[in-house]
Amino acid sequence: MSFTSDSGPLGPVFPLQAASRFDPYFDVYGLSLKQQADLSQRIVTLIARSPVSPPALALAMNLSRFQPLVIEVRIIFAQIGPANALNFLIQTLSACCRSNAETTIRWAKNRALLDAHERLTLGRTLCWTGDSMRRSEDSRSAIDRVDEGTPGVVAEARASFEALWCASKPLPNTAIGRGGLLELDHPLQEPASANGLSAEPKVVRIGDYLRLRRH
């Protein structure tokens, strides 16, 4: 099933508010893992303009709902700053996936790749597609598309992700400090495999998670 969100110009929206609308997608995905937990269903991919794009913030905030080694995540960013947002994502990835940033995140630094659209896939359950990475947050369209339970769309999205992944670059070695975190004292500049998965995925609903986070 496919549907699009309401269109119209984007008004002033706080980043966390924009990210929160992805929470129901993670609710649906978490429930699906209780029914199907094979490797293909546990793969999450993200193409986003930067770590502060709404789908990237949503992924970072929802990763902690999953027990370690439940899902495998791969991410492509057109911009790898700001450093504090990327650090937060790396920390949550390390706790959930135990993967190194160098093998989990790539940088689409070639400007020819910016025509790719932001995209989030959650297993075979859901595929969200947004605006082009070339557009800044204040000029992008409010129209996006969500495909739910459509294997053909998910298969196409994964093939597109793989092509963009191969065309992208690893994070700069000069930007990664000890513990896999960025050195915040230095600006980000261009530089001169799969883990085992736990047998029983455990997820919590977003309402329960938010209540626990407030206490």
C-alpha positions as CSV (number, residue, x, y, z in Angstrom):
1,M,0.0,0.0,0.0
2,S,1.3,3.4,-0.9
3,F,0.2,6.9,0.2
4,T,1.5,10.4,0.3
5,S,1.4,12.9,3.1
6,D,-0.4,16.2,2.8
7,S,1.3,18.7,0.5
8,G,2.0,22.3,1.1
9,P,4.8,24.6,2.0
10,L,6.9,23.6,5.0
11,G,6.3,26.0,8.0
12,P,8.7,26.5,10.9
13,V,8.9,23.1,12.6
14,F,11.3,22.1,15.4
15,P,13.6,19.2,14.3
16,L,12.4,16.8,17.0
17,Q,8.8,17.6,16.1
18,A,9.5,16.8,12.4
19,A,11.3,13.6,13.5
20,S,8.5,12.5,15.8
21,R,6.1,11.8,12.9
22,F,8.3,8.8,12.0
23,D,7.6,7.1,15.4
24,P,4.5,5.3,14.2
25,Y,6.6,3.7,11.4
26,F,8.9,2.3,14.1
27,D,5.9,1.0,16.0
28,V,4.7,-0.9,13.0
29,Y,8.2,-2.2,12.3
30,G,8.7,-3.3,15.9
31,L,5.5,-5.3,15.8
32,S,6.5,-6.9,12.5
33,L,9.7,-8.2,14.0
34,K,7.6,-10.3,16.4
35,Q,6.1,-12.1,13.4
36,Q,9.1,-12.2,11.1
37,A,12.6,-11.9,12.3
38,D,14.7,-13.2,9.5
39,L,17.8,-11.3,8.4
40,S,16.1,-9.5,5.5
41,Q,13.4,-8.2,7.8
42,R,16.0,-6.9,10.3
43,I,17.8,-4.7,7.8
44,V,17.3,-0.9,8.1
45,T,18.7,1.5,5.6
46,L,18.7,5.3,5.5
47,I,19.7,7.9,2.9
48,A,19.6,11.4,4.3
49,R,20.9,14.9,3.7
50,S,22.6,15.1,7.1
51,P,22.4,13.7,10.7
52,V,19.9,16.5,11.5
53,S,17.5,15.5,8.8
54,P,14.1,14.4,10.3
55,P,14.5,10.7,9.3
56,A,18.0,10.6,10.7
57,L,17.0,12.1,14.0
58,A,14.0,9.7,14.1
59,L,16.3,6.7,13.6
60,A,18.8,7.9,16.2
61,M,16.0,8.4,18.8
62,N,14.3,5.1,18.0
63,L,17.4,2.8,17.9
64,S,17.5,2.6,21.7
65,R,14.1,0.8,21.6
66,F,15.8,-2.3,20.2
67,Q,17.9,-4.7,22.1
68,P,21.6,-5.1,20.9
69,L,22.0,-7.1,17.7
70,V,18.3,-7.1,16.8
71,I,18.7,-5.0,13.6
72,E,21.5,-4.2,11.2
73,V,21.7,-0.5,10.0
74,R,23.5,1.2,7.1
75,I,23.4,4.9,6.5
76,I,24.4,7.3,3.7
77,F,24.7,11.0,4.3
78,A,25.3,13.8,1.8
79,Q,26.7,16.0,4.7
80,I,28.3,14.4,7.8
81,G,27.9,17.4,10.1
82,P,27.0,18.8,12.5
83,A,29.4,16.7,14.6
84,N,27.2,16.6,17.8
85,A,24.3,15.1,15.9
86,L,26.6,12.5,14.2
87,N,28.1,11.7,17.6
88,F,24.6,11.0,19.0
89,L,23.8,8.7,16.1
90,I,27.1,6.8,16.4
91,Q,26.6,6.3,20.1
92,T,23.1,4.8,19.6
93,L,24.4,2.7,16.7
94,S,27.2,1.3,18.9
95,A,24.7,0.4,21.7
96,C,22.2,-1.2,19.3
97,C,24.3,-2.7,16.6
98,R,27.8,-2.9,18.0
99,S,29.0,-1.7,14.6
100,N,31.9,0.7,13.8
101,A,30.9,4.0,12.3
102,E,33.4,3.3,9.5
103,T,31.4,0.3,8.4
104,T,27.9,1.6,9.1
105,I,27.9,5.1,7.7
106,R,29.1,6.4,4.3
107,W,29.4,9.9,2.8
108,A,27.9,10.7,-0.6
109,K,30.5,13.5,-1.0
110,N,30.2,13.6,-4.8
111,R,27.8,16.4,-5.6
112,A,26.5,14.3,-8.6
113,L,24.8,12.0,-6.0
114,L,22.7,14.8,-4.4
115,D,19.8,14.1,-6.8
116,A,19.1,11.0,-4.8
117,H,16.0,11.3,-2.5
118,E,16.1,10.8,1.2
119,R,14.8,7.3,2.0
120,L,14.2,5.1,5.0
121,T,13.5,1.4,4.7
122,L,12.5,-0.7,7.7
123,G,12.9,-4.4,6.8
124,R,10.3,-5.4,4.2
125,T,7.6,-3.6,6.2
126,L,7.9,0.0,5.1
127,C,9.7,2.4,2.7
128,W,9.6,6.1,3.2
129,T,10.8,8.4,0.4
130,G,11.3,12.2,0.8
131,D,12.7,15.1,-1.2
132,S,16.0,15.3,-2.9
133,M,19.1,15.6,-0.8
134,R,20.1,18.5,-3.0
135,R,17.4,20.7,-1.4
136,S,18.1,22.4,1.9
137,E,15.7,21.9,4.7
138,D,14.1,25.3,4.3
139,S,13.3,24.8,0.6
140,R,12.3,21.2,0.3
141,S,8.8,20.0,-0.7
142,A,6.4,18.8,2.0
143,I,5.3,15.9,-0.2
144,D,6.6,12.5,0.6
145,R,5.6,8.9,0.0
146,V,5.2,5.9,2.3
147,D,5.0,2.4,0.9
148,E,3.8,-0.3,3.3
149,G,3.8,-4.0,2.7
150,T,5.0,-3.6,-0.9
151,P,7.9,-6.0,-1.6
152,G,8.6,-4.6,-5.1
153,V,9.1,-1.1,-3.8
154,V,11.4,-2.3,-1.0
155,A,13.4,-4.4,-3.4
156,E,13.9,-1.3,-5.7
157,A,14.8,0.8,-2.7
158,R,17.4,-1.6,-1.5
159,A,18.9,-1.9,-5.0
160,S,19.1,1.9,-5.2
161,F,20.7,2.0,-1.8
162,E,23.4,-0.5,-2.8
163,A,24.3,1.5,-5.9
164,L,24.5,4.7,-3.9
165,W,26.5,2.9,-1.1
166,C,29.1,1.7,-3.7
167,A,29.4,5.3,-5.1
168,S,29.8,6.8,-1.6
169,K,32.9,7.0,0.6
170,P,33.7,5.9,4.1
171,L,33.8,8.5,6.8
172,P,37.1,10.5,6.8
173,N,39.7,8.8,9.1
174,T,40.8,12.3,10.2
175,A,37.3,12.9,11.6
176,I,37.0,9.8,13.7
177,G,38.5,10.0,17.2
178,R,38.9,7.4,19.9
179,G,35.8,5.3,20.6
180,G,34.4,6.0,17.1
181,L,33.3,9.6,18.0
182,L,34.1,12.7,16.1
183,E,36.6,15.1,17.4
184,L,34.3,18.1,18.2
185,D,37.2,20.5,18.5
186,H,38.0,20.2,14.8
187,P,35.7,21.1,11.8
188,L,34.7,18.3,9.4
189,Q,36.7,18.4,6.3
190,E,37.2,16.2,3.3
191,P,40.2,13.9,3.7
192,A,43.4,14.4,1.5
193,S,29.9,-6.8,7.6
194,A,27.5,-7.9,8.9
195,N,27.4,-8.6,12.6
196,G,25.7,-11.6,14.2
197,L,22.0,-11.0,15.2
198,S,20.3,-12.0,18.4
199,A,17.7,-14.8,18.1
200,E,14.8,-13.0,19.9
201,P,14.1,-9.4,19.0
202,K,12.7,-7.3,21.8
203,V,11.1,-3.9,21.1
204,V,9.0,-1.5,23.2
205,R,6.2,0.7,22.0
206,I,7.1,4.4,21.6
207,G,4.7,5.4,24.4
208,D,6.4,3.1,26.9
209,Y,9.8,4.2,25.7
210,L,9.1,7.9,26.1
211,R,7.6,7.4,29.5
212,L,10.8,5.5,30.6
213,R,13.0,8.2,29.1
214,R,11.3,10.9,31.1
215,H,12.1,9.1,34.4
